[in-house]
């Protein structure tokens, strides 16, 4: 079951929601209860034994780490 990122147009907050079906019919925002959610493009992280394939280092420019430049809080 995949976890998707959603943005609520009512409270302007982002949430990760476990989607139990490929035919997602909507769910309520866990913060405000609104059903005005839309799926967001999300990145994923993977770990590989030995550290190979860790991906590019963050340079602070959009798309260098997947979150820089998006306004979403993250750390390195």
PyMOL Python script that loads the backbone (N, CA, C, O; Angstrom):
from pymol import cmd

cmd.read_pdbstr("""\
ATOM      1  N   UNK A   1       0.846  -1.175   0.000  1.00  0.00           N
ATOM      2  CA  UNK A   1       0.000   0.000   0.000  1.00  0.00           C
ATOM      3  C   UNK A   1       0.889   1.236   0.000  1.00  0.00           C
ATOM      4  O   UNK A   1       1.697   1.416   0.911  1.00  0.00           O
ATOM      5  N   UNK A   2       0.752   2.072  -0.993  1.00  0.00           N
ATOM      6  CA  UNK A   2       1.614   3.248  -1.080  1.00  0.00           C
ATOM      7  C   UNK A   2       1.175   4.373  -0.148  1.00  0.00           C
ATOM      8  O   UNK A   2       0.003   4.490   0.209  1.00  0.00           O
ATOM      9  N   UNK A   3       2.135   5.184   0.231  1.00  0.00           N
ATOM     10  CA  UNK A   3       1.869   6.391   0.994  1.00  0.00           C
ATOM     11  C   UNK A   3       2.035   7.556   0.034  1.00  0.00           C
ATOM     12  O   UNK A   3       3.062   7.679  -0.632  1.00  0.00           O
ATOM     13  N   UNK A   4       1.027   8.406  -0.034  1.00  0.00           N
ATOM     14  CA  UNK A   4       1.064   9.559  -0.918  1.00  0.00           C
ATOM     15  C   UNK A   4       1.113  10.839  -0.100  1.00  0.00           C
ATOM     16  O   UNK A   4       0.644  10.883   1.037  1.00  0.00           O
ATOM     17  N   UNK A   5       1.683  11.874  -0.689  1.00  0.00           N
ATOM     18  CA  UNK A   5       1.660  13.191  -0.079  1.00  0.00           C
ATOM     19  C   UNK A   5       0.479  13.949  -0.665  1.00  0.00           C
ATOM     20  O   UNK A   5       0.242  13.916  -1.873  1.00  0.00           O
ATOM     21  N   UNK A   6      -0.261  14.633   0.207  1.00  0.00           N
ATOM     22  CA  UNK A   6      -1.407  15.421  -0.201  1.00  0.00           C
ATOM     23  C   UNK A   6      -1.274  16.827   0.346  1.00  0.00           C
ATOM     24  O   UNK A   6      -0.651  17.047   1.385  1.00  0.00           O
ATOM     25  N   UNK A   7      -1.866  17.777  -0.363  1.00  0.00           N
ATOM     26  CA  UNK A   7      -1.929  19.161   0.097  1.00  0.00           C
ATOM     27  C   UNK A   7      -3.396  19.510   0.277  1.00  0.00           C
ATOM     28  O   UNK A   7      -4.212  19.253  -0.608  1.00  0.00           O
ATOM     29  N   UNK A   8      -3.736  20.096   1.419  1.00  0.00           N
ATOM     30  CA  UNK A   8      -5.111  20.495   1.700  1.00  0.00           C
ATOM     31  C   UNK A   8      -5.300  21.939   1.273  1.00  0.00           C
ATOM     32  O   UNK A   8      -4.591  22.832   1.737  1.00  0.00           O
ATOM     33  N   UNK A   9      -6.262  22.164   0.385  1.00  0.00           N
ATOM     34  CA  UNK A   9      -6.542  23.525  -0.074  1.00  0.00           C
ATOM     35  C   UNK A   9      -7.276  24.343   0.979  1.00  0.00           C
ATOM     36  O   UNK A   9      -7.308  25.570   0.890  1.00  0.00           O
ATOM     37  N   UNK A  10      -7.863  23.691   1.969  1.00  0.00           N
ATOM     38  CA  UNK A  10      -8.591  24.411   3.016  1.00  0.00           C
ATOM     39  C   UNK A  10      -7.651  24.975   4.082  1.00  0.00           C
ATOM     40  O   UNK A  10      -7.724  26.160   4.407  1.00  0.00           O
ATOM     41  N   UNK A  11      -6.761  24.124   4.632  1.00  0.00           N
ATOM     42  CA  UNK A  11      -5.873  24.589   5.711  1.00  0.00           C
ATOM     43  C   UNK A  11      -4.442  24.822   5.249  1.00  0.00           C
ATOM     44  O   UNK A  11      -3.602  25.262   6.034  1.00  0.00           O
ATOM     45  N   UNK A  12      -4.153  24.527   3.961  1.00  0.00           N
ATOM     46  CA  UNK A  12      -2.825  24.763   3.374  1.00  0.00           C
ATOM     47  C   UNK A  12      -1.728  23.908   4.006  1.00  0.00           C
ATOM     48  O   UNK A  12      -0.560  24.296   3.975  1.00  0.00           O
ATOM     49  N   UNK A  13      -2.075  22.755   4.577  1.00  0.00           N
ATOM     50  CA  UNK A  13      -1.069  21.884   5.178  1.00  0.00           C
ATOM     51  C   UNK A  13      -0.859  20.649   4.329  1.00  0.00           C
ATOM     52  O   UNK A  13      -1.751  20.235   3.588  1.00  0.00           O
ATOM     53  N   UNK A  14       0.328  20.058   4.439  1.00  0.00           N
ATOM     54  CA  UNK A  14       0.666  18.842   3.720  1.00  0.00           C
ATOM     55  C   UNK A  14       0.570  17.646   4.662  1.00  0.00           C
ATOM     56  O   UNK A  14       0.835  17.761   5.859  1.00  0.00           O
ATOM     57  N   UNK A  15       0.188  16.498   4.106  1.00  0.00           N
ATOM     58  CA  UNK A  15       0.052  15.275   4.886  1.00  0.00           C
ATOM     59  C   UNK A  15       0.496  14.088   4.057  1.00  0.00           C
ATOM     60  O   UNK A  15       0.413  14.107   2.829  1.00  0.00           O
ATOM     61  N   UNK A  16       0.967  13.057   4.737  1.00  0.00           N
ATOM     62  CA  UNK A  16       1.239  11.775   4.095  1.00  0.00           C
ATOM     63  C   UNK A  16       0.110  10.840   4.499  1.00  0.00           C
ATOM     64  O   UNK A  16      -0.180  10.687   5.686  1.00  0.00           O
ATOM     65  N   UNK A  17      -0.534  10.210   3.507  1.00  0.00           N
ATOM     66  CA  UNK A  17      -1.689   9.362   3.776  1.00  0.00           C
ATOM     67  C   UNK A  17      -1.491   8.017   3.105  1.00  0.00           C
ATOM     68  O   UNK A  17      -1.137   7.948   1.928  1.00  0.00           O
ATOM     69  N   UNK A  18      -1.719   6.950   3.853  1.00  0.00           N
ATOM     70  CA  UNK A  18      -1.658   5.594   3.339  1.00  0.00           C
ATOM     71  C   UNK A  18      -2.898   5.355   2.489  1.00  0.00           C
ATOM     72  O   UNK A  18      -4.021   5.488   2.975  1.00  0.00           O
ATOM     73  N   UNK A  19      -2.700   5.004   1.227  1.00  0.00           N
ATOM     74  CA  UNK A  19      -3.814   4.771   0.305  1.00  0.00           C
ATOM     75  C   UNK A  19      -3.973   3.264   0.150  1.00  0.00           C
ATOM     76  O   UNK A  19      -3.065   2.585  -0.329  1.00  0.00           O
ATOM     77  N   UNK A  20      -5.117   2.750   0.551  1.00  0.00           N
ATOM     78  CA  UNK A  20      -5.352   1.313   0.571  1.00  0.00           C
ATOM     79  C   UNK A  20      -5.850   0.758  -0.751  1.00  0.00           C
ATOM     80  O   UNK A  20      -5.984  -0.458  -0.890  1.00  0.00           O
ATOM     81  N   UNK A  21      -6.126   1.607  -1.720  1.00  0.00           N
ATOM     82  CA  UNK A  21      -6.664   1.140  -2.994  1.00  0.00           C
ATOM     83  C   UNK A  21      -6.099   1.987  -4.117  1.00  0.00           C
ATOM     84  O   UNK A  21      -5.815   3.170  -3.930  1.00  0.00           O
ATOM     85  N   UNK A  22      -5.936   1.383  -5.284  1.00  0.00           N
ATOM     86  CA  UNK A  22      -5.476   2.154  -6.442  1.00  0.00           C
ATOM     87  C   UNK A  22      -6.579   3.086  -6.934  1.00  0.00           C
ATOM     88  O   UNK A  22      -6.316   4.015  -7.698  1.00  0.00           O
ATOM     89  N   UNK A  23      -7.799   2.839  -6.501  1.00  0.00           N
ATOM     90  CA  UNK A  23      -8.932   3.683  -6.889  1.00  0.00           C
ATOM     91  C   UNK A  23      -9.279   4.619  -5.747  1.00  0.00           C
ATOM     92  O   UNK A  23     -10.359   4.522  -5.165  1.00  0.00           O
ATOM     93  N   UNK A  24      -8.365   5.526  -5.425  1.00  0.00           N
ATOM     94  CA  UNK A  24      -8.550   6.462  -4.323  1.00  0.00           C
ATOM     95  C   UNK A  24      -9.752   7.352  -4.594  1.00  0.00           C
ATOM     96  O   UNK A  24      -9.822   8.020  -5.626  1.00  0.00           O
ATOM     97  N   UNK A  25     -10.686   7.358  -3.671  1.00  0.00           N
ATOM     98  CA  UNK A  25     -11.918   8.145  -3.820  1.00  0.00           C
ATOM     99  C   UNK A  25     -11.907   9.386  -2.942  1.00  0.00           C
ATOM    100  O   UNK A  25     -12.886  10.130  -2.907  1.00  0.00           O
ATOM    101  N   UNK A  26     -10.826   9.612  -2.242  1.00  0.00           N
ATOM    102  CA  UNK A  26     -10.737  10.781  -1.378  1.00  0.00           C
ATOM    103  C   UNK A  26     -10.769  10.390   0.085  1.00  0.00           C
ATOM    104  O   UNK A  26     -11.261   9.322   0.447  1.00  0.00           O
ATOM    105  N   UNK A  27     -10.250  11.249   0.901  1.00  0.00           N
ATOM    106  CA  UNK A  27     -10.238  11.069   2.341  1.00  0.00           C
ATOM    107  C   UNK A  27     -10.219  12.450   2.966  1.00  0.00           C
ATOM    108  O   UNK A  27      -9.992  13.442   2.274  1.00  0.00           O
ATOM    109  N   UNK A  28     -10.449  12.523   4.235  1.00  0.00           N
ATOM    110  CA  UNK A  28     -10.452  13.812   4.921  1.00  0.00           C
ATOM    111  C   UNK A  28      -9.036  14.202   5.342  1.00  0.00           C
ATOM    112  O   UNK A  28      -8.201  13.343   5.625  1.00  0.00           O
ATOM    113  N   UNK A  29      -8.782  15.498   5.380  1.00  0.00           N
ATOM    114  CA  UNK A  29      -7.504  16.020   5.857  1.00  0.00           C
ATOM    115  C   UNK A  29      -7.366  15.667   7.333  1.00  0.00           C
ATOM    116  O   UNK A  29      -8.288  15.916   8.109  1.00  0.00           O
ATOM    117  N   UNK A  30      -6.229  15.090   7.739  1.00  0.00           N
ATOM    118  CA  UNK A  30      -6.055  14.736   9.148  1.00  0.00           C
ATOM    119  C   UNK A  30      -5.918  15.956  10.061  1.00  0.00           C
ATOM    120  O   UNK A  30      -5.995  15.823  11.282  1.00  0.00           O
ATOM    121  N   UNK A  31      -5.714  17.152   9.476  1.00  0.00           N
ATOM    122  CA  UNK A  31      -5.538  18.364  10.274  1.00  0.00           C
ATOM    123  C   UNK A  31      -6.847  19.118  10.484  1.00  0.00           C
ATOM    124  O   UNK A  31      -7.129  19.579  11.591  1.00  0.00           O
ATOM    125  N   UNK A  32      -7.658  19.248   9.409  1.00  0.00           N
ATOM    126  CA  UNK A  32      -8.871  20.067   9.520  1.00  0.00           C
ATOM    127  C   UNK A  32     -10.154  19.341   9.137  1.00  0.00           C
ATOM    128  O   UNK A  32     -11.245  19.858   9.375  1.00  0.00           O
ATOM    129  N   UNK A  33     -10.044  18.150   8.547  1.00  0.00           N
ATOM    130  CA  UNK A  33     -11.230  17.386   8.183  1.00  0.00           C
ATOM    131  C   UNK A  33     -11.786  17.692   6.798  1.00  0.00           C
ATOM    132  O   UNK A  33     -12.734  17.041   6.360  1.00  0.00           O
ATOM    133  N   UNK A  34     -11.222  18.657   6.110  1.00  0.00           N
ATOM    134  CA  UNK A  34     -11.689  18.998   4.765  1.00  0.00           C
ATOM    135  C   UNK A  34     -11.406  17.860   3.790  1.00  0.00           C
ATOM    136  O   UNK A  34     -10.459  17.099   3.986  1.00  0.00           O
ATOM    137  N   UNK A  35     -12.211  17.741   2.751  1.00  0.00           N
ATOM    138  CA  UNK A  35     -11.962  16.744   1.702  1.00  0.00           C
ATOM    139  C   UNK A  35     -11.354  17.399   0.464  1.00  0.00           C
ATOM    140  O   UNK A  35     -11.305  16.783  -0.601  1.00  0.00           O
ATOM    141  N   UNK A  36     -10.897  18.626   0.593  1.00  0.00           N
ATOM    142  CA  UNK A  36     -10.278  19.345  -0.528  1.00  0.00           C
ATOM    143  C   UNK A  36      -8.782  19.046  -0.589  1.00  0.00           C
ATOM    144  O   UNK A  36      -7.951  19.946  -0.467  1.00  0.00           O
ATOM    145  N   UNK A  37      -8.453  17.768  -0.781  1.00  0.00           N
ATOM    146  CA  UNK A  37      -7.063  17.339  -0.874  1.00  0.00           C
ATOM    147  C   UNK A  37      -6.679  17.083  -2.322  1.00  0.00           C
ATOM    148  O   UNK A  37      -7.499  16.652  -3.133  1.00  0.00           O
ATOM    149  N   UNK A  38      -5.414  17.357  -2.631  1.00  0.00           N
ATOM    150  CA  UNK A  38      -4.907  17.003  -3.958  1.00  0.00           C
ATOM    151  C   UNK A  38      -3.547  16.351  -3.778  1.00  0.00           C
ATOM    152  O   UNK A  38      -2.761  16.723  -2.908  1.00  0.00           O
ATOM    153  N   UNK A  39      -3.293  15.348  -4.645  1.00  0.00           N
ATOM    154  CA  UNK A  39      -2.023  14.634  -4.569  1.00  0.00           C
ATOM    155  C   UNK A  39      -0.897  15.557  -4.996  1.00  0.00           C
ATOM    156  O   UNK A  39      -1.043  16.353  -5.924  1.00  0.00           O
ATOM    157  N   UNK A  40       0.219  15.438  -4.311  1.00  0.00           N
ATOM    158  CA  UNK A  40       1.414  16.199  -4.621  1.00  0.00           C
ATOM    159  C   UNK A  40       2.442  15.266  -5.233  1.00  0.00           C
ATOM    160  O   UNK A  40       2.444  14.067  -4.954  1.00  0.00           O
ATOM    161  N   UNK A  41       3.302  15.806  -6.054  1.00  0.00           N
ATOM    162  CA  UNK A  41       4.435  15.043  -6.559  1.00  0.00           C
ATOM    163  C   UNK A  41       5.378  14.830  -5.390  1.00  0.00           C
ATOM    164  O   UNK A  41       5.731  15.788  -4.703  1.00  0.00           O
ATOM    165  N   UNK A  42       5.786  13.616  -5.153  1.00  0.00           N
ATOM    166  CA  UNK A  42       6.663  13.364  -4.013  1.00  0.00           C
ATOM    167  C   UNK A  42       7.893  12.588  -4.449  1.00  0.00           C
ATOM    168  O   UNK A  42       7.885  11.858  -5.441  1.00  0.00           O
ATOM    169  N   UNK A  43       8.947  12.773  -3.673  1.00  0.00           N
ATOM    170  CA  UNK A  43      10.185  12.052  -3.914  1.00  0.00           C
ATOM    171  C   UNK A  43      10.261  10.891  -2.939  1.00  0.00           C
ATOM    172  O   UNK A  43       9.509  10.850  -1.965  1.00  0.00           O
ATOM    173  N   UNK A  44      11.137   9.970  -3.180  1.00  0.00           N
ATOM    174  CA  UNK A  44      11.301   8.861  -2.265  1.00  0.00           C
ATOM    175  C   UNK A  44      12.771   8.677  -1.958  1.00  0.00           C
ATOM    176  O   UNK A  44      13.644   9.127  -2.700  1.00  0.00           O
ATOM    177  N   UNK A  45      13.021   8.015  -0.861  1.00  0.00           N
ATOM    178  CA  UNK A  45      14.396   7.733  -0.468  1.00  0.00           C
ATOM    179  C   UNK A  45      14.586   6.229  -0.424  1.00  0.00           C
ATOM    180  O   UNK A  45      13.674   5.488  -0.057  1.00  0.00           O
ATOM    181  N   UNK A  46      15.762   5.788  -0.796  1.00  0.00           N
ATOM    182  CA  UNK A  46      16.081   4.368  -0.749  1.00  0.00           C
ATOM    183  C   UNK A  46      17.480   4.227  -0.183  1.00  0.00           C
ATOM    184  O   UNK A  46      18.347   5.071  -0.411  1.00  0.00           O
ATOM    185  N   UNK A  47      17.686   3.172   0.541  1.00  0.00           N
ATOM    186  CA  UNK A  47      19.036   2.920   1.045  1.00  0.00           C
ATOM    187  C   UNK A  47      19.568   1.649   0.404  1.00  0.00           C
ATOM    188  O   UNK A  47      18.840   0.688   0.156  1.00  0.00           O
ATOM    189  N   UNK A  48      20.848   1.687   0.151  1.00  0.00           N
ATOM    190  CA  UNK A  48      21.514   0.569  -0.502  1.00  0.00           C
ATOM    191  C   UNK A  48      22.679   0.147   0.383  1.00  0.00           C
ATOM    192  O   UNK A  48      23.443   0.999   0.837  1.00  0.00           O
ATOM    193  N   UNK A  49      22.830  -1.141   0.635  1.00  0.00           N
ATOM    194  CA  UNK A  49      23.971  -1.585   1.453  1.00  0.00           C
ATOM    195  C   UNK A  49      25.291  -1.040   0.906  1.00  0.00           C
ATOM    196  O   UNK A  49      25.540  -1.088  -0.299  1.00  0.00           O
ATOM    197  N   UNK A  50      26.115  -0.531   1.785  1.00  0.00           N
ATOM    198  CA  UNK A  50      27.395   0.014   1.368  1.00  0.00           C
ATOM    199  C   UNK A  50      27.335   1.483   1.003  1.00  0.00           C
ATOM    200  O   UNK A  50      28.368   2.085   0.710  1.00  0.00           O
ATOM    201  N   UNK A  51      26.140   2.078   1.012  1.00  0.00           N
ATOM    202  CA  UNK A  51      26.004   3.498   0.753  1.00  0.00           C
ATOM    203  C   UNK A  51      26.009   3.882  -0.710  1.00  0.00           C
ATOM    204  O   UNK A  51      25.886   5.066  -1.024  1.00  0.00           O
ATOM    205  N   UNK A  52      26.146   2.934  -1.614  1.00  0.00           N
ATOM    206  CA  UNK A  52      26.156   3.271  -3.039  1.00  0.00           C
ATOM    207  C   UNK A  52      24.778   3.752  -3.465  1.00  0.00           C
ATOM    208  O   UNK A  52      23.760   3.274  -2.964  1.00  0.00           O
ATOM    209  N   UNK A  53      24.754   4.678  -4.372  1.00  0.00           N
ATOM    210  CA  UNK A  53      23.481   5.160  -4.908  1.00  0.00           C
ATOM    211  C   UNK A  53      22.742   6.077  -3.968  1.00  0.00           C
ATOM    212  O   UNK A  53      21.514   6.159  -4.019  1.00  0.00           O
ATOM    213  N   UNK A  54      23.468   6.772  -3.105  1.00  0.00           N
ATOM    214  CA  UNK A  54      22.820   7.657  -2.136  1.00  0.00           C
ATOM    215  C   UNK A  54      22.202   8.866  -2.803  1.00  0.00           C
ATOM    216  O   UNK A  54      21.410   9.567  -2.173  1.00  0.00           O
ATOM    217  N   UNK A  55      22.529   9.132  -4.036  1.00  0.00           N
ATOM    218  CA  UNK A  55      21.949  10.273  -4.733  1.00  0.00           C
ATOM    219  C   UNK A  55      22.822  11.498  -4.597  1.00  0.00           C
ATOM    220  O   UNK A  55      23.822  11.482  -3.879  1.00  0.00           O
ATOM    221  N   UNK A  56      22.446  12.559  -5.283  1.00  0.00           N
ATOM    222  CA  UNK A  56      23.268  13.760  -5.266  1.00  0.00           C
ATOM    223  C   UNK A  56      23.194  14.458  -3.912  1.00  0.00           C
ATOM    224  O   UNK A  56      22.185  14.388  -3.210  1.00  0.00           O
ATOM    225  N   UNK A  57      24.267  15.121  -3.571  1.00  0.00           N
ATOM    226  CA  UNK A  57      24.281  15.896  -2.337  1.00  0.00           C
ATOM    227  C   UNK A  57      23.475  17.168  -2.531  1.00  0.00           C
ATOM    228  O   UNK A  57      23.326  17.654  -3.652  1.00  0.00           O
ATOM    229  N   UNK A  58      22.966  17.693  -1.452  1.00  0.00           N
ATOM    230  CA  UNK A  58      22.175  18.921  -1.529  1.00  0.00           C
ATOM    231  C   UNK A  58      23.096  20.110  -1.760  1.00  0.00           C
ATOM    232  O   UNK A  58      24.092  20.282  -1.057  1.00  0.00           O
ATOM    233  N   UNK A  59      22.761  20.916  -2.732  1.00  0.00           N
ATOM    234  CA  UNK A  59      23.525  22.131  -2.998  1.00  0.00           C
ATOM    235  C   UNK A  59      22.727  23.370  -2.647  1.00  0.00           C
ATOM    236  O   UNK A  59      23.228  24.489  -2.761  1.00  0.00           O
ATOM    237  N   UNK A  60      21.464  23.173  -2.212  1.00  0.00           N
ATOM    238  CA  UNK A  60      20.606  24.306  -1.881  1.00  0.00           C
ATOM    239  C   UNK A  60      19.809  24.821  -3.061  1.00  0.00           C
ATOM    240  O   UNK A  60      18.985  25.722  -2.903  1.00  0.00           O
ATOM    241  N   UNK A  61      20.038  24.270  -4.235  1.00  0.00           N
ATOM    242  CA  UNK A  61      19.267  24.693  -5.399  1.00  0.00           C
ATOM    243  C   UNK A  61      18.141  23.697  -5.647  1.00  0.00           C
ATOM    244  O   UNK A  61      18.286  22.510  -5.356  1.00  0.00           O
ATOM    245  N   UNK A  62      17.014  24.174  -6.186  1.00  0.00           N
ATOM    246  CA  UNK A  62      15.893  23.267  -6.432  1.00  0.00           C
ATOM    247  C   UNK A  62      16.326  22.050  -7.240  1.00  0.00           C
ATOM    248  O   UNK A  62      17.109  22.167  -8.182  1.00  0.00           O
ATOM    249  N   UNK A  63      15.827  20.918  -6.877  1.00  0.00           N
ATOM    250  CA  UNK A  63      16.027  19.604  -7.492  1.00  0.00           C
ATOM    251  C   UNK A  63      17.356  18.954  -7.144  1.00  0.00           C
ATOM    252  O   UNK A  63      17.601  17.829  -7.581  1.00  0.00           O
ATOM    253  N   UNK A  64      18.234  19.612  -6.373  1.00  0.00           N
ATOM    254  CA  UNK A  64      19.493  18.961  -6.040  1.00  0.00           C
ATOM    255  C   UNK A  64      19.289  17.836  -5.032  1.00  0.00           C
ATOM    256  O   UNK A  64      19.995  16.829  -5.085  1.00  0.00           O
ATOM    257  N   UNK A  65      18.343  17.988  -4.120  1.00  0.00           N
ATOM    258  CA  UNK A  65      18.080  16.906  -3.173  1.00  0.00           C
ATOM    259  C   UNK A  65      16.615  16.490  -3.211  1.00  0.00           C
ATOM    260  O   UNK A  65      16.232  15.542  -2.525  1.00  0.00           O
ATOM    261  N   UNK A  66      15.804  17.163  -3.981  1.00  0.00           N
ATOM    262  CA  UNK A  66      14.392  16.825  -4.069  1.00  0.00           C
ATOM    263  C   UNK A  66      13.513  17.690  -3.199  1.00  0.00           C
ATOM    264  O   UNK A  66      12.310  17.779  -3.445  1.00  0.00           O
ATOM    265  N   UNK A  67      14.079  18.340  -2.172  1.00  0.00           N
ATOM    266  CA  UNK A  67      13.276  19.197  -1.302  1.00  0.00           C
ATOM    267  C   UNK A  67      13.739  20.644  -1.284  1.00  0.00           C
ATOM    268  O   UNK A  67      12.929  21.539  -1.044  1.00  0.00           O
ATOM    269  N   UNK A  68      15.031  20.901  -1.533  1.00  0.00           N
ATOM    270  CA  UNK A  68      15.507  22.274  -1.529  1.00  0.00           C
ATOM    271  C   UNK A  68      14.786  23.092  -2.584  1.00  0.00           C
ATOM    272  O   UNK A  68      14.634  22.661  -3.727  1.00  0.00           O
ATOM    273  N   UNK A  69      14.352  24.254  -2.193  1.00  0.00           N
ATOM    274  CA  UNK A  69      13.660  25.141  -3.117  1.00  0.00           C
ATOM    275  C   UNK A  69      12.163  24.901  -3.162  1.00  0.00           C
ATOM    276  O   UNK A  69      11.449  25.634  -3.847  1.00  0.00           O
ATOM    277  N   UNK A  70      11.657  23.879  -2.440  1.00  0.00           N
ATOM    278  CA  UNK A  70      10.215  23.612  -2.455  1.00  0.00           C
ATOM    279  C   UNK A  70       9.487  24.322  -1.343  1.00  0.00           C
ATOM    280  O   UNK A  70       8.260  24.420  -1.374  1.00  0.00           O
ATOM    281  N   UNK A  71      10.223  24.828  -0.344  1.00  0.00           N
ATOM    282  CA  UNK A  71       9.605  25.466   0.805  1.00  0.00           C
ATOM    283  C   UNK A  71       9.245  24.479   1.899  1.00  0.00           C
ATOM    284  O   UNK A  71       8.764  24.882   2.957  1.00  0.00           O
ATOM    285  N   UNK A  72       9.469  23.190   1.664  1.00  0.00           N
ATOM    286  CA  UNK A  72       9.174  22.180   2.684  1.00  0.00           C
ATOM    287  C   UNK A  72      10.372  22.059   3.630  1.00  0.00           C
ATOM    288  O   UNK A  72      11.524  22.060   3.196  1.00  0.00           O
ATOM    289  N   UNK A  73      10.084  21.956   4.913  1.00  0.00           N
ATOM    290  CA  UNK A  73      11.143  21.830   5.897  1.00  0.00           C
ATOM    291  C   UNK A  73      11.868  20.507   5.734  1.00  0.00           C
ATOM    292  O   UNK A  73      11.241  19.466   5.536  1.00  0.00           O
ATOM    293  N   UNK A  74      13.189  20.550   5.817  1.00  0.00           N
ATOM    294  CA  UNK A  74      14.003  19.350   5.754  1.00  0.00           C
ATOM    295  C   UNK A  74      15.377  19.647   6.293  1.00  0.00           C
ATOM    296  O   UNK A  74      15.735  20.809   6.487  1.00  0.00           O
ATOM    297  N   UNK A  75      16.147  18.617   6.535  1.00  0.00           N
ATOM    298  CA  UNK A  75      17.505  18.826   7.031  1.00  0.00           C
ATOM    299  C   UNK A  75      18.445  17.887   6.284  1.00  0.00           C
ATOM    300  O   UNK A  75      18.015  16.933   5.635  1.00  0.00           O
ATOM    301  N   UNK A  76      19.707  18.173   6.389  1.00  0.00           N
ATOM    302  CA  UNK A  76      20.716  17.366   5.690  1.00  0.00           C
ATOM    303  C   UNK A  76      21.723  16.830   6.657  1.00  0.00           C
ATOM    304  O   UNK A  76      22.650  16.127   6.255  1.00  0.00           O
TER     305      UNK A  76
END
""", "prot")
cmd.dss("prot")
cmd.show_as("cartoon", "prot")
cmd.util.cbc("prot")
cmd.orient("prot")
